[in-house]
Amino acid sequence: MRTRRTPLAYYLVALILGMAGGLTISEISMSSRTDLMGAPWLVSLLLFILGVMILLMAIQVHRYAKGERKEMDSRFAVNTLVMSKSLGIACAALLGWYGSQALVSMGHSSAPYYAAVMQECLAASAVCLIDVVIGAVGEWLCQLPPDEGPENPKKRNSAKRRLPDAAQKESMDR
């Protein structure tokens, strides 16, 4: 099974969709005077902790791939790769979401409510940017060298070379 790196376009699409959602919520919040903007500080803290945990898991997978670690459950490696990809895409969308709310709030930063929203959203945006980087780095760290299965380039090349040699031996034996 081959997995491919997440294309940069996916991050950009998630960022743009997040920005559209954040701008929409900001406009609805401003026009209806409801409290829909901002990010609780707990969300930023939990996103940061999640990113650090996924990075530590990806480092363990990388240590296994380099041979520094003897055993690893293959499900752990695959789950770490999936979580790294998910973290990168989800936090790209959240970066757009919180970043757009922070930009809208900057125009009204003299009001205490918007100043608090701006601070919360800037902190959440910074954490999301860190998590996007962690997701991309974690995805890179989870690259495993091909095993001795059919996808191994050495095995594939040696199998191609053996077939003509075996065919030549059979023709010589006859």
Contacts in CASP RR format, 6 or more apart in sequence:
PFRMAT RR
TARGET T0000
AUTHOR 0000-0000-0000
METHOD contacts of the structure
MODEL  1
MRTRRTPLAYYLVALILGMAGGLTISEISMSSRTDLMGAPWLVSLLLFIL
GVMILLMAIQVHRYAKGERKEMDSRFAVNTLVMSKSLGIACAALLGWYGS
QALVSMGHSSAPYYAAVMQECLAASAVCLIDVVIGAVGEWLCQLPPDEGP
ENPKKRNSAKRRLPDAAQKESMDR
1 151 0 8 1.000
2 151 0 8 1.000
3 81 0 8 1.000
5 139 0 8 1.000
5 140 0 8 1.000
6 85 0 8 1.000
6 88 0 8 1.000
6 89 0 8 1.000
6 136 0 8 1.000
6 139 0 8 1.000
10 89 0 8 1.000
10 92 0 8 1.000
11 88 0 8 1.000
11 89 0 8 1.000
11 92 0 8 1.000
11 132 0 8 1.000
11 136 0 8 1.000
12 92 0 8 1.000
14 89 0 8 1.000
14 90 0 8 1.000
14 92 0 8 1.000
14 93 0 8 1.000
15 92 0 8 1.000
15 93 0 8 1.000
15 95 0 8 1.000
15 96 0 8 1.000
16 96 0 8 1.000
17 93 0 8 1.000
18 93 0 8 1.000
18 94 0 8 1.000
18 95 0 8 1.000
18 96 0 8 1.000
18 97 0 8 1.000
18 100 0 8 1.000
19 96 0 8 1.000
19 97 0 8 1.000
19 99 0 8 1.000
19 100 0 8 1.000
20 100 0 8 1.000
21 97 0 8 1.000
21 100 0 8 1.000
22 96 0 8 1.000
22 97 0 8 1.000
22 98 0 8 1.000
22 99 0 8 1.000
22 100 0 8 1.000
22 101 0 8 1.000
23 100 0 8 1.000
23 104 0 8 1.000
25 36 0 8 1.000
25 37 0 8 1.000
25 97 0 8 1.000
25 101 0 8 1.000
26 37 0 8 1.000
26 100 0 8 1.000
26 101 0 8 1.000
26 104 0 8 1.000
26 105 0 8 1.000
27 104 0 8 1.000
28 34 0 8 1.000
28 36 0 8 1.000
29 35 0 8 1.000
29 36 0 8 1.000
29 37 0 8 1.000
30 104 0 8 1.000
37 101 0 8 1.000
37 104 0 8 1.000
37 105 0 8 1.000
37 117 0 8 1.000
37 121 0 8 1.000
38 98 0 8 1.000
38 101 0 8 1.000
38 117 0 8 1.000
38 120 0 8 1.000
38 121 0 8 1.000
38 124 0 8 1.000
39 98 0 8 1.000
39 101 0 8 1.000
39 120 0 8 1.000
39 121 0 8 1.000
39 123 0 8 1.000
39 124 0 8 1.000
40 120 0 8 1.000
41 120 0 8 1.000
41 123 0 8 1.000
43 124 0 8 1.000
44 120 0 8 1.000
44 123 0 8 1.000
44 124 0 8 1.000
44 127 0 8 1.000
47 91 0 8 1.000
47 94 0 8 1.000
47 124 0 8 1.000
47 127 0 8 1.000
47 128 0 8 1.000
47 131 0 8 1.000
48 127 0 8 1.000
48 130 0 8 1.000
48 131 0 8 1.000
50 87 0 8 1.000
50 131 0 8 1.000
51 87 0 8 1.000
51 130 0 8 1.000
51 131 0 8 1.000
51 134 0 8 1.000
51 135 0 8 1.000
52 134 0 8 1.000
54 80 0 8 1.000
54 83 0 8 1.000
54 84 0 8 1.000
54 87 0 8 1.000
54 134 0 8 1.000
54 135 0 8 1.000
54 138 0 8 1.000
55 134 0 8 1.000
55 135 0 8 1.000
55 137 0 8 1.000
55 138 0 8 1.000
57 76 0 8 1.000
57 80 0 8 1.000
57 83 0 8 1.000
58 80 0 8 1.000
58 84 0 8 1.000
58 135 0 8 1.000
58 137 0 8 1.000
58 138 0 8 1.000
58 139 0 8 1.000
58 141 0 8 1.000
58 142 0 8 1.000
59 141 0 8 1.000
60 69 0 8 1.000
60 72 0 8 1.000
60 76 0 8 1.000
60 80 0 8 1.000
61 72 0 8 1.000
61 76 0 8 1.000
61 77 0 8 1.000
61 80 0 8 1.000
61 81 0 8 1.000
61 141 0 8 1.000
61 142 0 8 1.000
61 144 0 8 1.000
62 141 0 8 1.000
62 142 0 8 1.000
63 69 0 8 1.000
64 71 0 8 1.000
64 72 0 8 1.000
64 77 0 8 1.000
64 144 0 8 1.000
65 143 0 8 1.000
65 144 0 8 1.000
65 145 0 8 1.000
77 142 0 8 1.000
77 144 0 8 1.000
80 138 0 8 1.000
80 142 0 8 1.000
81 139 0 8 1.000
81 142 0 8 1.000
84 134 0 8 1.000
84 135 0 8 1.000
84 136 0 8 1.000
84 138 0 8 1.000
84 139 0 8 1.000
84 141 0 8 1.000
84 142 0 8 1.000
85 135 0 8 1.000
85 139 0 8 1.000
87 131 0 8 1.000
87 132 0 8 1.000
87 134 0 8 1.000
87 135 0 8 1.000
88 131 0 8 1.000
88 132 0 8 1.000
88 134 0 8 1.000
88 135 0 8 1.000
88 136 0 8 1.000
88 139 0 8 1.000
91 128 0 8 1.000
91 129 0 8 1.000
91 131 0 8 1.000
91 132 0 8 1.000
91 135 0 8 1.000
92 128 0 8 1.000
92 132 0 8 1.000
94 124 0 8 1.000
94 128 0 8 1.000
95 125 0 8 1.000
95 128 0 8 1.000
95 129 0 8 1.000
95 132 0 8 1.000
96 125 0 8 1.000
96 128 0 8 1.000
98 121 0 8 1.000
98 122 0 8 1.000
98 124 0 8 1.000
98 125 0 8 1.000
98 128 0 8 1.000
99 121 0 8 1.000
99 122 0 8 1.000
99 124 0 8 1.000
99 125 0 8 1.000
101 117 0 8 1.000
101 121 0 8 1.000
102 117 0 8 1.000
102 118 0 8 1.000
102 121 0 8 1.000
102 122 0 8 1.000
102 125 0 8 1.000
105 114 0 8 1.000
105 115 0 8 1.000
105 117 0 8 1.000
105 118 0 8 1.000
105 121 0 8 1.000
106 118 0 8 1.000
107 114 0 8 1.000
108 114 0 8 1.000
109 115 0 8 1.000
109 118 0 8 1.000
146 152 0 8 1.000
146 153 0 8 1.000
148 155 0 8 1.000
149 155 0 8 1.000
150 156 0 8 1.000
END
